Amino acid sequence: MRIVETAGAPTYYFPSDDVDLARLAIASGHSFCEWKGAARHFDVDDATEAAWCYPDPFPEFAAIRGWMSFLPSRVDACWIGEARATPQPGGYYGGWVTPGLSGPIKGGAGSESW
C-alpha cells in the first residue's frame, strides 16, 4: 500500500504475511505520527530500526494495521517495479524516492518549517 503525505515521498507498507518476520526483532525505539498513531520499530537482521508498523493506528489508517514499512537507507535495497528507491532526504522520514517523482520533498536542508 502506498501512502503519500504532504511534501513527502511515498511510503510503502506490506502485509506482514508478505514479510519474512524471522528476520525482524522488536527494537527499543518507537515513534508517533500525528496522522497514523504510535509506531513500533524493528531491527532487520543487523540493521537497527530499519522497519516499523502501526499495531493500532488511528481509524483513518486502519488499512495498514500491522503492515510493515522499511527505511531505504537501512536495508540493502527497496524497489518499486524496476526502479530502485533512494531514501527521502534528512534521514527522519521513511519515504521512497524514485526517478520521476516530482514536487518538493521535505526532509532536506531548509525544509524544517514545512
C-alpha positions as a LaTeX table, in Angstrom:
\begin{tabular}{lrrr}
\hline
Residue & $x$ (\AA) & $y$ (\AA) & $z$ (\AA) \\
\hline
Met1 & 0.00 & 0.00 & 0.00 \\
Arg2 & 1.36 & 3.39 & $-0.99$ \\
Ile3 & 0.82 & 6.34 & 1.37 \\
Val4 & 1.74 & 9.89 & 0.40 \\
Glu5 & 1.86 & 12.71 & 2.92 \\
Thr6 & 2.16 & 16.42 & 2.15 \\
Ala7 & 5.59 & 17.19 & 0.64 \\
Gly8 & 6.77 & 13.67 & 1.34 \\
Ala9 & 7.97 & 10.88 & $-0.87$ \\
Pro10 & 5.60 & 7.88 & $-0.89$ \\
Thr11 & 5.98 & 5.31 & 1.88 \\
Tyr12 & 5.13 & 1.70 & 1.07 \\
Tyr13 & 3.56 & $-0.74$ & 3.53 \\
Phe14 & 3.48 & $-4.51$ & 3.08 \\
Pro15 & 1.16 & $-7.08$ & 4.68 \\
Ser16 & 3.00 & $-8.95$ & 7.42 \\
Asp17 & 2.17 & $-12.22$ & 5.59 \\
Asp18 & 4.47 & $-10.99$ & 2.77 \\
Val19 & 7.38 & $-10.22$ & 5.14 \\
Asp20 & 9.94 & $-12.71$ & 6.49 \\
Leu21 & 9.19 & $-11.97$ & 10.14 \\
Ala22 & 12.00 & $-14.28$ & 11.27 \\
Arg23 & 14.42 & $-11.56$ & 10.12 \\
Leu24 & 12.82 & $-8.93$ & 12.40 \\
Ala25 & 13.40 & $-8.22$ & 16.07 \\
Ile26 & 11.43 & $-5.68$ & 18.09 \\
Ala27 & 13.63 & $-2.61$ & 18.57 \\
Ser28 & 13.69 & $-0.34$ & 21.58 \\
Gly29 & 12.76 & 2.74 & 19.55 \\
His30 & 9.31 & 3.98 & 18.73 \\
Ser31 & 7.75 & 6.98 & 17.03 \\
Phe32 & 4.46 & 8.77 & 16.78 \\
Cys33 & 2.73 & 10.10 & 13.67 \\
Glu34 & 0.06 & 12.71 & 14.19 \\
Trp35 & $-1.98$ & 11.09 & 11.37 \\
Lys36 & $-1.39$ & 7.36 & 11.91 \\
Gly37 & $-0.59$ & 6.99 & 15.64 \\
Ala38 & 2.12 & 5.11 & 17.57 \\
Ala39 & 4.61 & 3.03 & 15.57 \\
Arg40 & 6.57 & 0.00 & 16.73 \\
His41 & 10.10 & $-0.25$ & 15.31 \\
Phe42 & 12.03 & $-3.36$ & 14.28 \\
Asp43 & 15.63 & $-4.27$ & 13.60 \\
Val44 & 16.06 & $-6.15$ & 10.32 \\
Asp45 & 18.95 & $-8.60$ & 10.59 \\
Asp46 & 21.78 & $-6.28$ & 11.68 \\
Ala47 & 20.08 & $-3.07$ & 10.55 \\
Thr48 & 18.91 & $-1.05$ & 13.56 \\
Glu49 & 15.31 & 0.19 & 13.42 \\
Ala50 & 15.06 & $-0.46$ & 9.69 \\
Ala51 & 11.33 & $-1.29$ & 9.74 \\
Trp52 & 8.18 & $-0.18$ & 11.51 \\
Cys53 & 4.48 & $-0.84$ & 11.71 \\
Tyr54 & 1.40 & 0.64 & 13.32 \\
Pro55 & $-0.11$ & $-2.10$ & 15.52 \\
Asp56 & $-3.11$ & 0.09 & 16.44 \\
Pro57 & $-3.34$ & 3.01 & 14.01 \\
Phe58 & $-5.96$ & 5.72 & 14.14 \\
Pro59 & $-9.21$ & 4.65 & 12.42 \\
Glu60 & $-8.41$ & 6.56 & 9.22 \\
Phe61 & $-5.37$ & 4.31 & 8.71 \\
Ala62 & $-6.86$ & 1.01 & 9.88 \\
Ala63 & $-5.99$ & $-0.49$ & 6.48 \\
Ile64 & $-2.27$ & $-0.58$ & 7.41 \\
Arg65 & $-2.75$ & $-2.15$ & 10.86 \\
Gly66 & 0.25 & $-4.45$ & 11.36 \\
Trp67 & 1.63 & $-3.83$ & 7.87 \\
Met68 & 5.39 & $-3.28$ & 7.64 \\
Ser69 & 7.41 & $-0.49$ & 6.07 \\
Phe70 & 11.16 & $-0.23$ & 5.59 \\
Leu71 & 13.68 & 2.61 & 5.54 \\
Pro72 & 15.56 & 2.53 & 2.22 \\
Ser73 & 18.62 & 3.95 & 3.99 \\
Arg74 & 18.87 & 0.95 & 6.35 \\
Val75 & 18.21 & $-2.06$ & 4.13 \\
Asp76 & 20.11 & $-3.40$ & 1.12 \\
Ala77 & 17.58 & $-2.12$ & $-1.44$ \\
Cys78 & 13.96 & $-1.10$ & $-1.93$ \\
Trp79 & 12.37 & $-1.42$ & $-5.35$ \\
Ile80 & 9.20 & $-0.13$ & $-6.98$ \\
Gly81 & 8.91 & $-2.28$ & $-10.08$ \\
Glu82 & 12.19 & $-1.75$ & $-11.95$ \\
Ala83 & 13.06 & 1.48 & $-10.09$ \\
Arg84 & 15.42 & 1.36 & $-7.12$ \\
Ala85 & 14.27 & 3.72 & $-4.36$ \\
Thr86 & 16.59 & 6.04 & $-2.51$ \\
Pro87 & 15.85 & 7.45 & 0.95 \\
Gln88 & 13.84 & 10.60 & 1.46 \\
Pro89 & 16.33 & 13.36 & 2.40 \\
Gly90 & 17.14 & 14.09 & 6.01 \\
Gly91 & 17.12 & 10.60 & 7.50 \\
Tyr92 & 13.90 & 11.06 & 9.51 \\
Tyr93 & 11.10 & 10.27 & 7.07 \\
Gly94 & 10.50 & 6.85 & 5.54 \\
Gly95 & 9.71 & 7.97 & 2.01 \\
Trp96 & 10.96 & 6.10 & $-1.04$ \\
Val97 & 12.33 & 8.45 & $-3.73$ \\
Thr98 & 12.25 & 7.07 & $-7.27$ \\
Pro99 & 13.07 & 8.57 & $-10.67$ \\
Gly100 & 10.24 & 10.71 & $-11.96$ \\
Leu101 & 8.99 & 11.76 & $-8.52$ \\
Ser102 & 8.18 & 15.46 & $-8.76$ \\
Gly103 & 7.47 & 18.22 & $-6.31$ \\
Pro104 & 9.29 & 19.38 & $-3.21$ \\
Ile105 & 10.22 & 16.67 & $-0.73$ \\
Lys106 & 10.60 & 17.63 & 2.93 \\
Gly107 & 13.50 & 16.39 & 4.99 \\
Gly108 & 16.43 & 18.16 & 3.35 \\
Ala109 & 18.15 & 21.32 & 4.50 \\
Gly110 & 15.75 & 24.28 & 4.62 \\
Ser111 & 12.56 & 22.20 & 4.87 \\
Glu112 & 12.34 & 22.05 & 8.67 \\
Ser113 & 9.48 & 24.59 & 8.80 \\
Trp114 & 7.28 & 22.99 & 6.13 \\
\hline
\end{tabular}
